[in-house]
Amino acid sequence: MKGFDVIMKIKIGVFFGGKSVEHEVSIITAIQAIENMDKDKYDVIPIYIAKDNKMYCGHYIGDIKQYKNIDNLIHLSSQVTLVQNNNKTCLIRCNKKLYESSIYDYIDIAFPIVHGTNVEDGTIQGFLKMFNIPYVGCDVISSSCGMDKYVSKCILKENNIPVLDCKCYTIIEYNKNTNTIISEIEKTFSYPVIVKPINLGSSVGIKIANNQEELVESIENAFTYSKKILVEKAIKNLKEVNCSVVGDYEFAEPSECEEPIKTDEILSYSDKYLSVGKKLGGSKSMNAGVLKLPADISTKEKQTIQSLSLKTFNALGCSGVIRIDFIIDKDTNLIYVNEVNTIPGSLSFHLWKQTGLEYPDLLNKLIELSLKRTREEKNIIYSFESNILSECSTNGLKGMKGVK
């Protein structure tokens, strides 16, 4: 309209849910983020990924109350899929009605707020990358390495970042050599030991074993969640401390440190999420009721943890916001990186609020980082013109490396 400047809002597609045991936690994290996004700058489109990996959009997808009856929510919503249409990434209705347009909407930037396997582990990042759309957070490689507890330990150890020694086994190895593996674990570690699925978060599938019977039970339990498990020494007298990092390869900064409060030997799924229950809201982090903030640690310990957090962030090539969970062995005062969360619950906004960075500002920063990465990637050559196919013949085709 003449005399008026029309400012187009950036369309942010927030992806959440997915085929993961942390499905419900993802829904809460995402809707909290959506509620805190600057609606003057962004047109936010919630995109719910059901447990069968089908994606849905609709009027009620961003309403947390509707997730009490997901079947009904899906019935009221439109199943969509991503399609590149000219220079836009569009959400296309899969089963459009006669009066509906085939295009539900389009998105400029993807904001994956997902947790766990089949989504956070690089799966959704790779999916989004195929559509050439900017996306928030860690890239495919750092996401997959951060999710795999064994791979991340190997990378951190190579970079002189302290981690606990461990043993890693697949379900095939265990089924073939159960007694040998049990014996190897007992020779390597004294009890108690801790058994973890290789690629889950939120303390799902993790158990402590104090004897051989409990070890077998813990291993079999972990294998119900993953085909690969990790076993390591359980620190008896420990303190857990978490620290978040935000940034990219050029500049990153650590947050305040928090100290989770556990009701058992390990911090459980219930400790992290269920105990907060009805208190959840847009301004409260999921685990805000079960932690000390700031953590009850010395200045030296805090500085060490913040320094190790930055080193971990850089060693794994992270971007956006992550959270690193640490263990302090109170008997030796040694500090170890326990695991990395490339998309932390509630995006760890409560830790950044302690530093003066409000949640909407944190979200703005993450979106800006994704756009920066996209600009930089435009300068990288990913393909080049070649006449190799013009020289090919299907007659007597051999291995290409041997063709002259």
C-alpha positions, -999 to 999 in steps of 0.1 A, spaced: 0 0 0 13 34 -9 29 53 20 34 23 41 64 1 45 54 -36 46 77 -56 68 75 -93 61 79 -115 92 103 -144 91 84 -177 90 98 -201 116 88 -237 114 91 -253 148 95 -291 145 88 -312 176 77 -346 188 90 -376 168 96 -413 171 114 -411 204 110 -420 240 115 -383 247 85 -374 226 64 -358 253 94 -338 267 99 -324 232 63 -312 230 67 -293 262 101 -278 253 88 -267 218 55 -251 230 74 -232 258 98 -219 230 68 -210 207 52 -190 235 84 -170 241 92 -162 204 90 -126 193 57 -125 174 66 -90 160 96 -105 142 84 -141 136 54 -159 122 56 -191 140 43 -224 125 42 -253 149 49 -286 131 41 -317 152 59 -350 144 37 -379 156 52 -411 169 49 -426 134 69 -397 120 40 -382 101 40 -343 104 9 -322 112 0 -286 112 -32 -269 123 -49 -244 146 -45 -265 177 -10 -279 172 5 -251 194 -19 -257 222 -4 -278 250 -39 -287 263 -47 -305 231 -20 -331 237 -41 -348 263 -59 -364 234 -34 -367 205 -57 -389 183 -83 -361 184 -56 -334 178 -44 -353 147 -80 -356 135 -84 -318 137 -51 -311 119 -36 -314 84 -9 -340 76 18 -322 58 51 -328 41 80 -305 29 84 -297 -7 108 -273 -25 87 -250 -47 109 -227 -67 130 -209 -39 106 -217 -11 103 -246 12 65 -253 14 43 -273 37 21 -294 14 -11 -310 26 -10 -347 21 -48 -352 21 -63 -319 11 -100 -313 10 -116 -300 -22 -119 -264 -9 -83 -264 5 -51 -252 -12 -25 -279 -16 0 -255 1 -6 -251 38 22 -225 42 59 -221 37 88 -217 61 120 -196 59 138 -212 88 134 -245 106 137 -247 144 140 -284 154 131 -287 191 133 -325 194 149 -349 219 163 -384 215 168 -410 188 153 -407 153 152 -369 156 179 -351 177 206 -376 166 212 -359 132 181 -375 115 160 -343 114 190 -321 107 198 -343 76 162 -342 65 161 -304 67 194 -300 50 181 -318 20 156 -289 15 184 -263 16 166 -246 45 184 -228 74 179 -247 106 187 -238 142 212 -257 163 239 -283 158 246 -297 123 242 -333 112 276 -345 124 277 -327 157 242 -339 165 249 -375 158 283 -374 176 267 -357 206 239 -382 208 261 -413 207 276 -415 242 305 -437 231 315 -416 201 313 -384 221 335 -400 248 361 -410 222 362 -375 206 364 -358 240 392 -381 252 412 -374 220 409 -337 229 421 -343 265 387 -336 280 382 -358 311 356 -386 307 351 -419 325 365 -450 309 338 -473 295 330 -505 276 307 -505 246 287 -536 234 261 -543 207 232 -566 213 246 -591 188 279 -593 207 261 -597 240 238 -625 228 267 -644 213 291 -640 242 271 -631 273 293 -648 298 325 -634 282 312 -599 283 300 -601 319 334 -614 328 351 -586 309 331 -560 326 338 -574 361 375 -576 353 376 -540 341 354 -523 367 346 -530 404 309 -527 414 289 -506 413 287 -500 375 263 -479 355 247 -493 323 233 -469 296 217 -471 262 242 -456 238 219 -429 224 191 -419 248 187 -389 271 164 -380 300 179 -409 320 158 -434 301 170 -470 303 199 -461 328 205 -484 358 232 -489 384 243 -525 391 258 -535 424 263 -572 416 263 -597 387 226 -603 389 218 -566 387 243 -562 359 226 -588 337 192 -572 345 205 -537 337 221 -547 304 189 -565 292 169 -534 302 192 -511 283 190 -533 252 152 -528 251 159 -491 242 190 -494 220 210 -520 200 242 -507 216 250 -500 253 277 -485 274 290 -497 307 312 -476 330 322 -473 366 296 -457 388 310 -429 410 296 -436 446 301 -402 461 292 -378 433 278 -344 426 261 -336 393 265 -302 377 252 -289 344 264 -260 322 250 -247 290 269 -232 260 256 -209 233 274 -198 202 293 -213 172 328 -221 162 338 -184 162 325 -174 196 307 -193 223 300 -185 260 291 -207 290 261 -202 312 256 -203 350 260 -238 365 231 -258 380 231 -287 403 203 -313 398 187 -328 429 181 -365 426 158 -388 447 178 -420 440 213 -431 430 208 -415 396 188 -385 384 157 -402 370 132 -392 343 107 -385 371 132 -362 389 137 -342 357 101 -339 345 73 -356 364 80 -339 397 73 -305 381 39 -316 368 13 -289 368 38 -261 376 50 -261 340 44 -230 320 60 -207 295 82 -191 322 93 -221 341 119 -246 330 110 -283 331 135 -292 358 135 -258 376 119 -274 407 146 -300 411 179 -282 411 201 -257 429 208 -226 408 235 -216 410 252 -249 418 267 -254 452 303 -255 440 335 -236 445 346 -207 423 374 -229 410 351 -258 402 327 -234 384 356 -220 363 368 -255 354 333 -267 344 327 -236 323 361 -240 306 355 -277 299 320 -268 286 335 -245 259 362 -272 250 335 -298 247 313 -275 225 342 -268 202 356 -304 201 322 -317 189 317 -288 165 285 -276 181 263 -247 172 233 -230 189 226 -240 225 237 -272 242 240 -285 277 269 -305 291 263 -327 322 292 -331 345 301 -355 374 323 -344 403 338 -373 422 337 -359 457 362 -385 470 389 -373 445 375 -339 435 380 -349 398 355 -335 373 343 -355 343 321 -348 313 292 -372 316 272 -365 285 262 -339 259 227 -327 251 226 -310 217 190 -299 222 185 -296 259 151 -297 277 136 -262 278 166 -252 258 182 -245 292 167 -210 292 167 -209 330 205 -211 329 207 -181 305 182 -161 325 207 -162 353 232 -145 331 207 -117 321 197 -133 287 159 -136 287 143 -164 268 130 -144 238 166 -130 234 181 -165 236 157 -177 208 166 -146 187 203 -154 191 198 -191 180 179 -180 149 206 -154 140 233 -181 144 214 -204 120 212 -176 94 250 -169 99 258 -205 92 237 -205 60 254 -174 47 288 -190 53 278 -223 36 270 -204 5 307 -198 0 315 -235 2 317 -256 -30 296 -288 -27 295 -298 -63 312 -291 -96 304 -296 -133 319 -328 -148 316 -346 -181 322 -380 -165 287 -393 -175 293 -383 -211 322 -408 -212 303 -437 -197 290 -466 -217 267 -494 -205 286 -519 -226 308 -540 -204 305 -515 -175 333 -521 -149 342 -505 -117 346 -468 -124 379 -465 -107 394 -490 -131 380 -473 -163 406 -453 -183 
